[in-house]
């Protein structure tokens, strides 16, 4: 059997999407041969309003704009919330992360196949489809392509598609009732999962047992000796299908103050999507409380340390990624704001609740009273499907 010799991760600069790729590759024990390349959209000016366009069309419009008005001023490329360096919009993301190029990856994989073996391509997010799909077309005999998150159409462009079950919510009777008849032909997906589609409950992630052991070692001095139980509060930000504002911040702080007597320590973290008007309220109400520590956003992110040492979580309903990681720990997970979510995200929360994985946060909880469930292991199960699919091709992972 031929052995996978290299892994190309196609990213879009969004942490939630790229972490799914890293998590899957990590579960395959192939991180040591992975290379990250990114799809780059034009930045600055009107380009922010054109993010909904396909990448190729967006770039074409930008090229037309350049012909008419000339090159734009250098723009800051934001990766994982940090400004790296000033670069023209379409060149490269940073000195060590190249712009993804389907032809280059296909050519490299084809030329190296005989000597080194086949390549694995793992991509996630709508923007990456413009790269991962052509790779399979250009080098179908030398590359195995995995697309994470539903690509909406023509799933046969990929060898394997890994997507959460709630992406198929539009096909359910409840979902159909919410779609106006005239729009049903435009809402995807329009058919049941095909054989090469792998369904997960949650998003894939990197928080496996080895990662948590490493985090426990790294964060031992800061977190191991905190008074118990340790309650970790993860605050995200409103989305199109989970809208909230200061009202949720006020509710959250009030409920947290109710459970403070049952906690030894509370650690609060915000995401990059958290509006300042939300974080300001939480800082004002909880920032000076002796049991509460709020991460300021400076210094190392304690997220993995929190996952390693936590006794219970409170998480806002908007973040599928944070909930997915928390539900892999087997520790109690309380959710606030699920009733505000609509469409397939309401179905996602209902699925977690029906499995006994999460409970609504009411402020009446005794955090010292733990409860458990069978931790979800979607990432490992997805990796097993990849291994089986590779074996059908006559390929395997390095031993």
C-alpha positions as CSV (number, residue, x, y, z in Angstrom):
1,X,0.0,0.0,0.0
2,X,1.2,3.5,-0.7
3,X,1.8,5.8,2.3
4,X,0.6,9.4,2.6
5,X,3.7,11.5,2.3
6,X,2.4,15.0,2.8
7,X,-0.6,16.9,4.0
8,X,-1.8,20.2,2.6
9,X,-4.2,22.1,4.9
10,X,-6.1,24.8,3.0
11,X,-7.2,27.5,5.3
12,X,-9.3,30.7,5.1
13,X,-7.7,32.6,8.0
14,X,-10.7,31.8,10.3
15,X,-9.6,30.1,13.4
16,X,-12.8,28.1,13.8
17,X,-12.5,26.6,10.3
18,X,-8.7,26.0,10.4
19,X,-8.8,24.4,13.8
20,X,-11.1,21.7,12.4
21,X,-8.4,20.9,9.8
22,X,-5.6,20.9,12.4
23,X,-7.8,18.7,14.6
24,X,-8.4,16.1,12.0
25,X,-4.8,16.0,10.9
26,X,-3.7,15.7,14.5
27,X,-6.1,12.8,15.0
28,X,-4.5,11.1,12.0
29,X,-1.1,11.6,13.6
30,X,0.1,13.5,10.5
31,X,0.8,16.9,12.0
32,X,4.5,16.4,11.4
33,X,4.1,16.4,7.6
34,X,1.4,19.1,7.3
35,X,1.7,22.4,5.5
36,X,-0.7,25.3,5.8
37,X,-1.7,27.4,2.8
38,X,-4.4,30.0,2.8
39,X,-7.0,31.3,0.4
40,X,-6.7,35.1,0.4
41,X,-9.4,37.6,-0.4
42,X,-8.8,41.2,-1.4
43,X,-8.9,43.4,1.7
44,X,-9.8,47.0,2.5
45,X,-12.3,49.5,1.3
46,X,-15.4,48.0,-0.4
47,X,-14.0,44.5,-0.3
48,X,-15.5,44.0,3.2
49,X,-18.9,44.2,1.6
50,X,-18.0,41.7,-1.1
51,X,-17.1,38.7,1.2
52,X,-20.2,36.9,0.2
53,X,-19.0,36.6,-3.4
54,X,-17.1,33.5,-4.6
55,X,-13.4,34.1,-4.2
56,X,-12.6,33.9,-7.9
57,X,-15.3,36.5,-8.7
58,X,-14.2,38.7,-5.8
59,X,-10.6,38.7,-7.1
60,X,-11.7,39.4,-10.6
61,X,-13.7,42.5,-9.5
62,X,-10.7,43.7,-7.5
63,X,-8.4,43.3,-10.6
64,X,-10.9,45.4,-12.6
65,X,-10.9,48.0,-9.8
66,X,-7.0,48.1,-9.9
67,X,-7.0,48.6,-13.6
68,X,-9.3,51.6,-13.2
69,X,-8.0,53.1,-10.0
70,X,-4.5,51.6,-9.5
71,X,-3.2,49.4,-6.7
72,X,-4.6,50.0,-3.2
73,X,-2.5,51.0,-0.3
74,X,-1.0,48.1,1.6
75,X,-3.5,46.5,3.9
76,X,-3.2,44.7,7.2
77,X,-3.8,41.0,7.0
78,X,-5.5,39.7,10.2
79,X,-4.7,36.1,11.1
80,X,-6.2,34.7,14.3
81,X,-7.0,38.1,15.5
82,X,-3.5,39.5,15.3
83,X,-2.1,41.9,12.7
84,X,0.9,40.3,11.1
85,X,2.3,42.7,8.6
86,X,1.4,45.2,5.9
87,X,1.1,43.5,2.5
88,X,-0.6,44.1,-0.8
89,X,-4.0,42.3,-0.7
90,X,-3.3,39.4,-3.0
91,X,0.3,38.3,-2.4
92,X,1.0,36.2,0.7
93,X,-0.4,36.1,4.2
94,X,2.9,36.0,6.1
95,X,6.5,35.1,5.5
96,X,5.8,31.4,6.2
97,X,2.2,30.9,5.0
98,X,1.8,30.9,1.2
99,X,-1.3,31.7,-0.7
100,X,-3.0,28.5,-1.7
101,X,-2.6,27.5,-5.3
102,X,-4.4,24.5,-6.7
103,X,-2.2,24.0,-9.7
104,X,1.0,24.2,-7.7
105,X,-0.3,21.6,-5.1
106,X,-1.6,19.3,-7.8
107,X,1.7,19.5,-9.8
108,X,3.8,18.9,-6.7
109,X,1.7,15.9,-5.7
110,X,1.8,14.4,-9.1
111,X,5.6,14.8,-9.5
112,X,6.3,13.4,-6.0
113,X,3.9,10.5,-6.1
114,X,6.2,7.9,-7.6
115,X,9.1,8.6,-5.2
116,X,7.3,9.7,-2.0
117,X,3.7,8.6,-2.2
118,X,0.3,10.4,-2.4
119,X,-0.8,13.6,-0.7
120,X,-3.8,14.4,1.6
121,X,-5.6,17.7,1.2
122,X,-7.8,18.9,4.1
123,X,-9.8,22.1,3.7
124,X,-12.6,23.8,5.6
125,X,-14.9,26.7,4.8
126,X,-16.6,28.0,1.8
127,X,-13.7,30.0,0.5
128,X,-11.4,27.0,0.3
129,X,-13.6,25.1,-2.1
130,X,-12.1,27.1,-5.0
131,X,-8.8,25.4,-4.2
132,X,-9.6,21.9,-2.9
133,X,-12.0,21.1,-5.8
134,X,-9.6,21.9,-8.6
135,X,-6.9,19.9,-6.9
136,X,-8.9,16.7,-7.1
137,X,-9.7,17.5,-10.8
138,X,-6.1,18.1,-11.7
139,X,-4.5,15.2,-9.8
140,X,-7.2,12.6,-8.9
141,X,-4.8,9.7,-8.9
142,X,-2.3,11.3,-6.6
143,X,-4.3,13.2,-4.0
144,X,-7.1,12.4,-1.6
145,X,-9.2,15.5,-0.8
146,X,-11.3,16.0,2.4
147,X,-13.6,19.0,2.6
148,X,-14.8,19.9,6.1
149,X,-18.2,21.7,6.3
150,X,-20.8,21.2,3.7
151,X,-19.8,22.6,0.3
152,X,-23.5,23.1,-0.7
153,X,-23.4,21.6,-4.1
154,X,-21.6,19.0,-6.3
155,X,-20.2,16.9,-3.4
156,X,-18.6,14.5,-5.9
157,X,-15.8,17.2,-6.3
158,X,-14.3,15.7,-3.1
159,X,-13.2,12.3,-2.0
160,X,-14.7,12.8,1.5
161,X,-17.0,15.4,3.0
162,X,-17.1,15.8,6.8
163,X,-20.0,18.0,8.0
164,X,-22.2,18.4,11.1
165,X,-25.6,16.7,11.1
166,X,-27.4,20.0,11.6
167,X,-26.2,21.1,8.1
168,X,-29.0,18.7,6.9
169,X,-31.6,20.4,9.0
170,X,-33.2,21.9,5.8
171,X,-34.3,18.4,4.8
172,X,-36.2,17.7,8.0
173,X,-40.0,18.3,8.2
174,X,-39.4,21.1,10.7
175,X,-36.8,22.7,8.4
176,X,-39.0,22.4,5.4
177,X,-41.8,24.3,7.1
178,X,-39.5,27.2,7.7
179,X,-38.5,27.6,4.0
180,X,-40.9,29.5,1.8
181,X,-42.0,27.3,-1.1
182,X,-40.4,29.5,-3.8
183,X,-37.0,29.4,-2.1
184,X,-36.8,25.6,-1.5
185,X,-34.9,24.9,-4.7
186,X,-32.2,27.4,-3.6
187,X,-31.7,26.1,0.0
188,X,-29.0,23.5,0.3
189,X,-28.4,20.6,0.8
190,X,-31.3,19.3,-1.3
191,X,-30.6,15.6,-1.0
192,X,-29.7,13.1,1.8
193,X,-26.1,12.5,2.6
194,X,-24.2,10.4,0.0
195,X,-21.9,7.5,0.9
196,X,-18.8,9.7,1.1
197,X,-20.4,12.2,3.4
198,X,-19.5,11.7,7.1
199,X,-21.8,13.3,9.6
200,X,-20.7,14.6,13.0
201,X,-22.5,16.0,16.0
202,X,-20.1,18.8,16.7
203,X,-17.3,20.7,15.0
204,X,-13.9,18.9,14.8
205,X,-11.2,20.3,17.1
206,X,-7.7,19.8,18.5
207,X,-8.5,19.3,22.2
208,X,-7.6,15.6,22.4
209,X,-6.3,13.9,25.5
210,X,-2.6,14.5,24.6
211,X,-3.3,18.2,23.9
212,X,-5.0,18.5,27.3
213,X,-2.1,16.7,29.0
214,X,0.3,19.2,27.5
215,X,-1.9,22.1,28.5
216,X,-2.1,20.7,32.1
217,X,1.7,20.8,32.3
218,X,1.9,24.2,30.8
219,X,-0.7,25.8,32.9
220,X,-0.1,23.9,36.1
221,X,1.4,26.7,38.2
222,X,-1.4,29.1,37.3
223,X,-4.5,26.9,37.4
224,X,-3.8,23.7,39.5
225,X,-4.0,25.4,42.8
226,X,-7.1,27.6,42.3
227,X,-9.9,27.0,44.8
228,X,-12.3,24.4,43.5
229,X,-14.7,23.9,41.8
230,X,-13.4,25.9,38.9
231,X,-16.1,27.3,36.6
232,X,-14.9,28.5,33.2
233,X,-17.1,31.0,31.4
234,X,-16.6,31.3,27.6
235,X,-18.3,34.3,26.0
236,X,-18.6,34.5,22.2
237,X,-20.5,37.0,20.1
238,X,-23.8,37.4,18.3
239,X,-24.2,35.7,14.9
240,X,-26.8,35.9,12.1
241,X,-28.7,32.9,13.6
242,X,-28.0,33.6,17.3
243,X,-28.6,37.3,18.0
244,X,-28.0,39.0,21.3
245,X,-26.6,42.2,22.8
246,X,-26.2,43.7,26.3
247,X,-29.3,41.9,27.4
248,X,-27.5,38.6,27.4
249,X,-24.5,40.1,29.2
250,X,-26.8,41.5,32.0
251,X,-28.5,38.1,32.3
252,X,-25.2,36.2,32.3
253,X,-23.7,38.3,35.1
254,X,-26.8,38.1,37.2
255,X,-26.9,34.3,36.9
256,X,-23.2,34.0,37.6
257,X,-23.5,36.0,40.8
258,X,-26.2,33.6,41.9
259,X,-23.9,30.6,41.6
260,X,-20.7,32.3,43.0
261,X,-21.3,30.9,46.5
262,X,-21.0,27.3,45.1
263,X,-17.8,28.0,43.1
264,X,-14.2,28.1,44.3
265,X,-13.0,30.2,41.3
266,X,-14.5,31.6,38.1
267,X,-12.4,32.2,35.0
268,X,-14.0,34.3,32.2
269,X,-12.7,34.5,28.6
270,X,-14.0,36.5,25.6
271,X,-13.6,35.6,21.9
272,X,-12.6,37.9,19.1
273,X,-16.3,38.2,18.2
274,X,-17.3,39.5,21.6
275,X,-18.7,43.1,21.3
276,X,-17.1,45.6,23.6
277,X,-20.6,46.5,24.9
278,X,-21.0,42.9,26.1
279,X,-17.5,42.6,27.6
280,X,-17.8,46.0,29.3
281,X,-20.8,44.9,31.3
282,X,-19.1,41.7,32.4
283,X,-16.0,43.6,33.4
284,X,-18.1,46.2,35.3
285,X,-20.2,43.6,37.2
286,X,-17.6,40.9,37.9
287,X,-14.2,42.4,37.3
288,X,-13.6,43.3,41.0
289,X,-15.1,40.1,42.5
290,X,-12.5,38.2,44.5
291,X,-13.5,34.8,43.0
292,X,-13.5,36.0,39.4
293,X,-10.6,36.4,37.0
294,X,-11.3,37.8,33.6
295,X,-8.6,37.2,30.9
296,X,-7.7,40.6,29.5
297,X,-6.7,39.2,26.1
298,X,-3.0,39.9,26.7
299,X,-0.4,37.2,27.1
300,X,-0.9,33.5,26.3
301,X,-4.5,32.4,25.7
302,X,-5.5,30.2,28.7
303,X,-8.2,28.4,26.7
304,X,-6.5,25.0,26.6
305,X,-5.5,25.3,30.2
306,X,-9.1,25.9,31.1
307,X,-10.1,22.8,29.2
308,X,-7.5,20.8,31.2
309,X,-8.4,22.0,34.7
310,X,-12.1,23.0,34.5
311,X,-14.8,21.5,36.7
312,X,-17.7,23.0,34.8
313,X,-18.4,25.3,31.9
314,X,-20.8,28.1,31.1
315,X,-20.8,28.9,27.4
316,X,-22.8,31.3,25.2
317,X,-24.9,29.5,22.6
318,X,-23.4,31.2,19.6
319,X,-20.1,29.3,19.5
320,X,-20.3,25.8,18.0
321,X,-16.5,25.5,18.3
322,X,-16.3,26.3,22.0
323,X,-19.2,24.0,22.8
324,X,-17.6,21.2,20.7
325,X,-14.4,21.4,22.7
326,X,-16.1,21.6,26.0
327,X,-18.3,18.6,25.3
328,X,-15.2,16.5,24.6
329,X,-14.1,16.8,28.2
330,X,-17.0,14.9,29.9
331,X,-17.3,17.8,32.3
332,X,-20.7,19.6,33.0
333,X,-21.5,22.1,30.2
334,X,-24.2,24.8,30.8
335,X,-25.4,26.9,27.9
336,X,-26.9,30.4,28.0
337,X,-28.8,31.9,25.1
338,X,-29.8,28.7,23.2
339,X,-33.4,30.0,23.0
340,X,-32.1,32.9,20.9
341,X,-30.7,30.6,18.2
342,X,-32.6,29.9,15.1
343,X,-32.6,27.6,12.0
344,X,-30.0,24.7,12.1
345,X,-28.3,26.1,15.2
346,X,-31.4,25.5,17.2
347,X,-31.3,22.0,16.0
348,X,-27.7,21.7,17.0
349,X,-28.5,22.7,20.6
350,X,-31.5,20.4,20.7
351,X,-29.2,17.5,19.6
352,X,-26.7,18.3,22.4
353,X,-29.5,18.6,25.0
354,X,-31.2,15.4,23.9
355,X,-27.8,13.5,24.3
356,X,-27.5,14.8,27.9
357,X,-24.3,16.6,27.0
358,X,-25.4,20.2,27.9
359,X,-28.0,21.8,30.2
360,X,-29.4,25.3,30.2
361,X,-27.8,27.7,32.6
362,X,-30.4,28.9,35.0
363,X,-28.4,30.4,37.9
364,X,-29.9,27.8,40.3
365,X,-27.0,25.3,39.8
366,X,-24.7,24.1,42.5
367,X,-21.4,24.0,40.7
368,X,-19.9,21.7,43.3
369,X,-22.4,19.0,42.3
370,X,-21.0,17.4,39.2
371,X,-22.7,15.4,36.5
372,X,-21.3,13.4,33.6
373,X,-22.0,12.0,30.2
374,X,-20.2,10.1,27.5
375,X,-17.8,12.6,26.0
376,X,-18.3,13.1,22.3
377,X,-15.3,12.1,20.1
378,X,-16.3,13.2,16.6
379,X,-12.8,14.1,15.6
380,X,-11.5,10.6,16.3
381,X,-14.5,9.0,14.5
382,X,-14.0,11.3,11.5
383,X,-10.3,10.3,11.4
384,X,-11.3,6.6,11.4
385,X,-13.5,7.2,8.3
386,X,-10.6,8.9,6.5
387,X,-8.3,6.0,7.3
388,X,-10.9,3.5,5.9
389,X,-11.5,5.6,2.8
390,X,-7.8,5.8,2.2
391,X,-7.5,2.0,2.6
392,X,-10.2,1.5,-0.1
393,X,-7.9,3.5,-2.4
394,X,-5.0,1.3,-1.5
395,X,-3.3,4.0,0.6
396,X,-2.4,4.2,4.3
397,X,-0.9,6.5,6.9
398,X,2.7,6.4,8.0
399,X,3.4,4.0,10.8
